[in-house]
Amino acid sequence: MVEVIYVEPLAEGWAVRHQSVENPQVFVSGAKAEEAARSLGSRLSQAGAPSEIRVILRDGTLAGRFACPSNV
């Protein structure tokens, strides 16, 4: 099963959400949020869990998807 990590806009800032984390991580910039999401995706991948990062823009559209295949 692919783990999905979301990078989503907030009223002020950006959030990184994943089902394993109860509270989202919050960042001032989208770039920092994407960096954190990629780091999480890499850690999941190294642990054997393939993941996908989905970046959502402020207007609700999907800006991009990044695959992090399992390294195990």
Buried (B, 14 or more C-beta within 10 A) or exposed (E): EEBBBBBBBEEEEBBBBBEEEEEBBBBEEBEBBBBBBBEBBEEBBEEEBBBBBBBBEEEEEEEEEBEBEEEE
